Amino acid sequence: MNLDDVAPLPRGRHRLSRNDVITSQRDRMLAAMAAAVAEKGYVRTSVADVLRGARVSRETFYEQFADKEACFMAAYESAAELTLNAMSDAARNAAGEPVERFGEALEAYLQTLASEPTLARTFLIEIYAAGPQAIARRVELQHRFVDLTANLFGARSKQSRFACEALIAAISSLVTSRLGTGNANELAALHTPLMELVRRMLRAPESAAPAPHRARRKKSSR
């Protein structure tokens, strides 16, 4: 969600309901928070930055959020839901085997982040500056991505679920490194090598038991 995409309230008298007004103000504050954090970082961002970006009063801000952290976490939740919904819709509408459906979900993930670099930075980088509760929430949401992947592949065993967890962690790391260096335009190029990795993982046996160790017999001395 970019701030320019959220229409400001019309000046003067209007026919918007109270709920419409509250929703509009909230959307602008979330977008302003994401924009300020992407530019200045979470620590240096202030409530005043949000007020200036959203063009709302301090009173309006505190009617909806207890403090800066609460507003930031709401922006984070918005980014997470946007991304998860895009992936779920892509997987649900895709045809073919699980790997093809995962490929569609992955493409939706990369495209969403590339098209929303401000929210992507909030989602994957600045969350770690917001304190332990924010990091804990980040971990919870990462598990939702793992759940989506595990459901697509029917991963029910502990080993196969761990493979899904490792895959999501690898994708997150690759995406974060590109966002952190300002190269969101490179995200789409990750799709092909990541899908090659997934196909290699699926071809590999789930477990390979090591060959039993046989102790050498000592030759008895005569």
C-alpha positions as CSV (number, residue, x, y, z in Angstrom):
1,M,0.0,0.0,0.0
2,N,1.6,3.3,-1.1
3,L,0.5,6.6,0.4
4,D,-0.3,7.9,-3.0
5,D,-2.8,5.1,-3.6
6,V,-4.9,6.1,-0.5
7,A,-7.2,8.9,-1.4
8,P,-7.4,11.7,1.2
9,L,-10.8,12.6,2.6
10,P,-12.7,15.3,0.6
11,R,-12.5,18.7,2.1
12,G,-15.6,20.3,3.5
13,R,-19.0,18.5,3.8
14,H,-19.2,15.0,2.5
15,R,-21.5,12.0,2.7
16,L,-19.0,9.5,4.0
17,S,-20.1,7.6,7.1
18,R,-18.1,7.7,10.3
19,N,-16.8,4.2,9.6
20,D,-15.6,5.3,6.1
21,V,-13.8,8.2,7.6
22,I,-12.1,6.0,10.3
23,T,-11.1,3.5,7.6
24,S,-9.6,6.1,5.3
25,Q,-7.7,7.7,8.2
26,R,-6.4,4.4,9.3
27,D,-5.3,3.4,5.8
28,R,-3.4,6.7,5.4
29,M,-1.7,6.3,8.8
30,L,-0.6,2.7,8.0
31,A,0.8,3.8,4.6
32,A,2.5,6.9,6.1
33,M,4.1,4.7,8.8
34,A,5.4,2.2,6.2
35,A,6.7,5.1,4.1
36,A,8.4,6.8,7.0
37,V,10.0,3.5,8.3
38,A,11.2,2.6,4.8
39,E,12.9,6.0,4.5
40,K,14.2,6.6,8.1
41,G,14.1,3.2,9.8
42,Y,11.8,2.2,12.6
43,V,14.0,3.7,15.4
44,R,14.2,7.2,13.8
45,T,10.6,7.3,12.8
46,S,8.3,9.4,15.0
47,V,4.6,9.8,15.4
48,A,5.0,13.3,14.0
49,D,6.3,11.7,10.7
50,V,3.1,9.6,10.5
51,L,0.9,12.6,11.2
52,R,2.7,14.7,8.5
53,G,2.5,11.9,5.9
54,A,-1.1,10.9,6.6
55,R,-2.2,14.5,7.1
56,V,-4.1,13.7,10.3
57,S,-4.1,15.3,13.7
58,R,-2.4,13.8,16.8
59,E,-5.8,13.3,18.3
60,T,-6.9,11.2,15.3
61,F,-3.7,9.1,15.6
62,Y,-4.3,8.3,19.3
63,E,-7.9,7.5,18.7
64,Q,-6.8,4.4,16.8
65,F,-3.3,3.6,18.1
66,A,-1.8,3.5,21.5
67,D,1.7,4.5,20.3
68,K,4.1,4.3,17.5
69,E,4.7,0.6,18.0
70,A,1.0,-0.2,17.7
71,C,0.7,1.7,14.4
72,F,3.8,0.0,13.1
73,M,2.5,-3.5,14.0
74,A,-0.8,-2.7,12.3
75,A,1.1,-1.8,9.2
76,Y,3.1,-5.0,9.5
77,E,0.0,-7.1,9.8
78,S,-1.5,-5.3,6.7
79,A,1.7,-6.2,4.7
80,A,1.6,-9.8,5.9
81,E,-2.1,-10.3,5.1
82,L,-1.6,-8.7,1.6
83,T,1.2,-11.1,0.9
84,L,-0.4,-14.2,2.3
85,N,-3.7,-13.5,0.5
86,A,-1.9,-13.0,-2.8
87,M,-0.1,-16.4,-2.4
88,S,-3.2,-18.2,-1.3
89,D,-5.3,-16.9,-4.2
90,A,-2.5,-17.8,-6.7
91,A,-2.2,-21.4,-5.3
92,R,-6.0,-21.9,-5.2
93,N,-6.5,-20.7,-8.8
94,A,-3.6,-22.6,-10.2
95,A,-3.9,-26.0,-12.0
96,G,-1.6,-28.9,-12.1
97,E,0.7,-30.7,-9.6
98,P,1.6,-29.2,-6.2
99,V,5.0,-28.0,-7.6
100,E,3.2,-25.9,-10.2
101,R,0.8,-24.5,-7.7
102,F,3.7,-23.7,-5.4
103,G,5.4,-22.0,-8.3
104,E,2.3,-19.8,-8.8
105,A,2.3,-18.9,-5.1
106,L,6.0,-18.1,-5.2
107,E,5.5,-15.9,-8.2
108,A,2.7,-14.0,-6.4
109,Y,4.9,-13.6,-3.4
110,L,7.8,-12.1,-5.3
111,Q,5.6,-9.9,-7.5
112,T,3.7,-8.5,-4.4
113,L,7.0,-7.6,-2.6
114,A,8.5,-6.1,-5.8
115,S,5.4,-4.0,-6.4
116,E,5.2,-2.9,-2.8
117,P,8.8,-2.3,-1.8
118,T,7.8,0.0,1.1
119,L,5.6,-2.6,2.7
120,A,8.2,-5.3,1.9
121,R,10.9,-3.4,3.8
122,T,8.5,-3.1,6.8
123,F,7.6,-6.7,6.5
124,L,11.1,-8.3,6.2
125,I,13.6,-5.8,7.6
126,E,12.4,-3.1,9.9
127,I,10.3,-5.6,12.0
128,Y,13.5,-6.7,13.7
129,A,14.1,-3.2,15.0
130,A,10.7,-3.0,16.7
131,G,11.5,-5.1,19.7
132,P,11.0,-8.7,21.0
133,Q,7.2,-8.8,20.6
134,A,7.4,-7.7,17.0
135,I,10.0,-10.4,16.3
136,A,7.8,-13.0,18.0
137,R,5.0,-12.0,15.7
138,R,7.3,-12.2,12.7
139,V,8.1,-15.8,13.7
140,E,4.4,-16.6,14.0
141,L,3.6,-15.3,10.6
142,Q,6.6,-17.1,9.1
143,H,5.0,-20.3,10.3
144,R,1.9,-19.4,8.3
145,F,4.0,-19.4,5.2
146,V,5.4,-22.8,6.2
147,D,1.8,-24.0,6.7
148,L,0.8,-22.9,3.3
149,T,3.7,-24.6,1.7
150,A,3.3,-27.8,3.7
151,N,-0.4,-28.0,2.8
152,L,0.4,-27.6,-0.9
153,F,2.9,-30.4,-0.9
154,G,1.0,-32.6,1.6
155,A,4.0,-32.5,4.0
156,R,2.8,-34.4,7.1
157,S,6.0,-36.0,8.5
158,K,8.4,-34.1,10.7
159,Q,11.1,-34.4,8.1
160,S,9.0,-33.1,5.2
161,R,7.7,-30.2,7.3
162,F,11.2,-29.3,8.2
163,A,12.1,-29.2,4.5
164,C,9.3,-26.7,4.0
165,E,10.5,-24.6,6.9
166,A,14.0,-24.6,5.5
167,L,12.7,-23.6,2.1
168,I,10.7,-20.7,3.4
169,A,13.7,-19.5,5.5
170,A,15.9,-19.6,2.4
171,I,13.4,-17.7,0.3
172,S,13.0,-15.1,3.1
173,S,16.8,-14.7,3.4
174,L,17.3,-14.2,-0.4
175,V,14.5,-11.7,-0.7
176,T,15.6,-9.8,2.4
177,S,19.2,-9.4,1.1
178,R,17.9,-7.9,-2.1
179,L,15.5,-5.5,-0.4
180,G,18.1,-4.5,2.1
181,T,20.4,-3.4,-0.7
182,G,17.7,-1.6,-2.6
183,N,17.4,-4.2,-5.4
184,A,13.7,-5.1,-5.3
185,N,13.8,-5.2,-9.1
186,E,15.8,-8.4,-8.8
187,L,13.1,-10.3,-6.9
188,A,11.4,-11.7,-10.0
189,A,14.7,-13.3,-11.1
190,L,14.7,-15.5,-8.0
191,H,11.7,-17.5,-9.3
192,T,13.5,-19.8,-11.7
193,P,16.5,-20.8,-9.5
194,L,14.2,-21.3,-6.5
195,M,11.9,-23.5,-8.5
196,E,14.9,-25.6,-9.7
197,L,15.8,-26.0,-6.1
198,V,12.3,-27.1,-5.2
199,R,12.3,-29.7,-8.0
200,R,15.7,-31.1,-6.9
201,M,14.3,-31.4,-3.3
202,L,11.3,-33.3,-4.5
203,R,13.4,-35.7,-6.5
204,A,15.6,-36.4,-3.5
205,P,14.6,-39.3,-1.2
206,E,13.0,-38.0,2.0
207,S,15.4,-40.0,4.1
208,A,18.5,-41.9,3.3
209,A,19.4,-44.3,6.1
210,P,23.2,-44.6,6.5
211,A,24.7,-47.9,5.8
212,P,25.1,-50.0,8.9
213,H,28.5,-49.9,10.4
214,R,30.1,-53.3,10.6
215,A,32.9,-53.7,13.0
216,R,36.0,-55.4,11.5
217,R,36.8,-58.8,13.0
218,K,40.1,-58.9,14.4
219,K,42.2,-61.8,13.1
220,S,43.1,-64.0,16.0
221,S,46.8,-64.5,16.3
222,R,47.8,-68.1,16.2
